[in-house]
């Protein structure tokens, strides 16, 4: 499965089959986590066979069968949430390639003592449920590519492909509070800007990281340079 195929197949999974992950899958996940932690300066941790993190009153009716999850943590910093989004979505898509389902969780989880380790200057930004899906997914209403970008006759085809991949990115409560702009060629490089729009729901910085990854996969990372603008 390619990354673009994983983007197409991925959906948020809230209900899971209680089935242990095989060792080769666990080993592959841990290797990918190590890569993401090193590249993103993060402290992501895999928790296995632990049923309490996504059960109880805080998760009642929203999740079932979750026994494996990712603790998305790192050193406190202004850009932590964006890095969590960018590298966390790498793990989400990798899990999809392994035949697993996932779901980002910003609030509906419990911190179970002894399942993870944090340094004094670190914090948990969110968690990602992980396992074999027992959930067909939902047909979400998404904004059009014209609502999400300045795509048009004068923009390159790779830009449109990037926007289409970004359109499928998971965002908090499906808010899609971002806008992608093709800015033309600057200093010999095509330039793209992503705007982070206001949201009462929050999590827009994390969403930004997720969306940027999807756009890069669709557009081809080497085709352009980012020029960020957060508002």
C-alpha positions in Angstrom: 0.0 0.0 0.0 1.4 3.4 -1.0 1.0 6.4 1.2 -1.6 7.9 -1.1 -3.5 4.6 -0.9 -3.2 4.8 2.9 -4.6 8.3 2.8 -7.6 7.1 0.8 -8.3 4.1 3.0 -7.7 5.8 6.4 -10.7 6.7 8.5 -11.1 7.4 12.3 -11.7 4.1 14.1 -13.3 4.2 17.5 -14.3 0.5 17.8 -11.7 -2.3 17.8 -11.5 -6.1 17.8 -9.7 -7.3 21.0 -6.8 -9.0 19.3 -3.1 -8.8 20.2 -0.8 -7.3 17.7 1.8 -9.8 16.2 5.4 -9.3 17.2 6.5 -8.3 13.7 3.9 -5.6 13.7 5.0 -4.3 17.1 8.6 -4.3 16.0 7.8 -2.4 12.8 5.8 0.2 14.8 8.6 0.6 17.3 11.2 1.2 14.6 8.9 3.8 13.0 8.3 5.5 16.3 12.1 5.6 16.9 12.5 7.3 13.6 9.8 9.9 14.3 11.1 10.6 17.8 14.6 11.2 16.4 13.5 13.4 13.5 10.8 15.3 15.3 12.6 15.6 18.7 9.6 13.9 20.4 8.9 11.2 23.0 6.2 9.2 21.4 5.5 5.9 23.3 3.7 2.7 22.3 1.4 1.2 25.0 0.3 -2.4 24.4 -2.4 -4.6 26.0 -3.7 -1.8 28.3 -7.5 -1.5 28.3 -8.0 1.4 30.7 -6.7 4.3 28.7 -9.8 4.4 26.5 -12.5 3.1 28.9 -14.4 4.6 31.8 -16.7 7.6 31.9 -14.5 9.9 29.9 -14.7 7.6 26.9 -18.1 6.0 27.5 -19.9 5.3 24.2 -17.1 6.8 22.1 -14.5 4.0 22.1 -14.6 0.3 22.6 -12.0 -2.5 22.4 -9.0 -0.2 22.6 -6.0 -2.0 24.1 -3.2 -0.4 22.2 -2.4 3.3 21.8 0.3 5.8 21.2 1.2 8.4 23.8 2.0 11.5 21.9 4.5 13.5 24.0 7.5 15.8 23.8 9.3 18.7 25.4 7.1 21.8 25.9 7.5 24.2 23.0 5.5 26.5 20.9 5.8 24.2 17.9 5.2 20.9 19.8 1.6 20.4 18.6 2.6 20.9 15.0 5.4 18.4 15.3 3.0 16.0 17.1 0.6 16.3 14.2 3.2 15.9 11.5 5.0 12.9 12.9 1.8 11.4 14.5 0.2 11.3 11.1 3.2 9.5 9.7 2.5 6.8 12.3 -1.2 6.8 11.5 -0.5 6.2 7.8 2.2 3.6 8.6 -0.3 1.8 10.8 -2.8 1.8 7.9 -0.2 0.2 5.7 0.2 -2.5 8.4 -3.5 -3.2 8.2 -4.4 -1.4 11.5 -6.9 1.3 12.3 -6.3 4.5 14.3 -8.0 7.5 15.8 -6.6 10.7 17.1 -7.9 11.6 20.6 -7.5 15.0 22.1 -9.6 14.6 25.2 -11.3 11.2 25.3 -8.6 9.2 27.0 -7.2 8.7 30.5 -3.6 8.9 31.6 -2.8 5.5 33.2 0.1 5.7 35.6 3.0 3.4 34.8 2.2 3.1 31.1 4.6 5.9 30.0 7.5 8.0 31.1 7.9 11.7 30.9 10.7 14.1 31.8 10.0 17.2 33.8 10.0 19.4 30.8 7.7 17.1 28.7 3.9 16.8 28.3 1.3 14.7 26.6 -0.3 16.5 23.7 -2.8 13.8 22.8 -3.1 10.0 22.2 -3.8 7.8 19.2 -5.9 4.7 19.5 -4.5 1.8 17.6 -5.6 -1.8 16.6 -7.6 -4.0 14.4 -10.8 -2.1 13.4 -14.3 -3.1 14.1 -15.7 0.1 12.6 -16.8 0.8 9.0 -16.2 4.5 9.4 -18.4 7.5 8.7 -19.0 9.5 5.6 -17.8 12.9 6.7 -18.8 16.1 4.9 -15.6 17.8 3.7 -14.9 21.2 2.3 -14.2 21.5 -1.4 -10.6 22.0 -2.6 -11.7 25.6 -3.7 -12.8 26.3 -0.1 -9.5 25.0 1.2 -7.1 26.6 -1.3 -6.5 29.0 -4.2 -6.3 26.1 -6.6 -7.1 27.2 -10.2 -6.1 27.3 -13.8 -2.8 29.1 -13.0 -1.7 26.7 -10.2 0.5 23.6 -11.0 -1.1 20.1 -11.1 1.0 19.0 -8.2 -0.5 21.8 -6.1 -4.0 20.4 -6.8 -2.8 16.9 -6.0 -1.5 18.2 -2.7 -4.7 20.0 -1.8 -6.7 16.8 -2.6 -4.5 14.8 -0.2 -4.8 17.6 2.4 -8.6 17.6 2.0 -8.6 14.0 3.4 -6.5 14.8 6.4 -8.1 14.2 9.8 -8.7 17.4 11.8 -10.2 18.0 15.2 -14.0 17.6 15.0 -13.5 17.6 11.2 -13.1 21.4 11.4 -10.6 21.8 8.4 -9.5 25.2 9.7 -6.7 25.7 7.2 -6.1 27.4 3.8 -3.4 26.5 1.3 -2.0 29.2 -1.1 0.2 28.7 -4.1 2.4 31.8 -4.1 4.3 31.3 -7.3 8.1 31.1 -7.8 10.4 32.8 -5.3 14.2 32.5 -5.5 13.8 29.8 -8.1 11.5 27.6 -6.0 7.7 27.2 -6.1 6.3 28.4 -2.8 3.2 27.4 -0.8 1.8 29.0 2.3 -0.5 27.4 4.8 -2.8 29.5 6.9 -4.1 28.3 10.3 -7.6 29.7 10.8 -9.4 30.4 14.1 -11.3 27.7 15.8 -13.2 27.5 19.1 -12.5 23.7 19.2 -8.7 24.3 19.3 -6.1 21.8 18.1 -5.4 23.9 15.0 -1.6 23.7 15.4 -1.8 19.9 15.5 -4.1 19.9 12.5 -1.6 22.0 10.7 1.1 19.4 11.1 -1.2 16.7 9.9 -2.4 18.7 6.9 1.2 19.6 5.9 2.2 16.0 5.8 -0.8 15.1 3.6 -0.1 17.9 1.3 3.6 17.0 0.9 2.6 13.4 0.1 0.2 14.5 -2.5 2.2 17.3 -4.0 5.7 15.8 -3.8 7.9 17.3 -1.1 10.6 18.3 -3.5 8.3 20.3 -5.7 8.0 23.3 -3.4 9.1 25.3 -0.3 6.8 26.1 2.6 6.2 29.7 3.6 4.2 29.4 6.8 1.7 32.0 8.0 -0.2 31.4 11.2 -3.2 33.6 12.0 
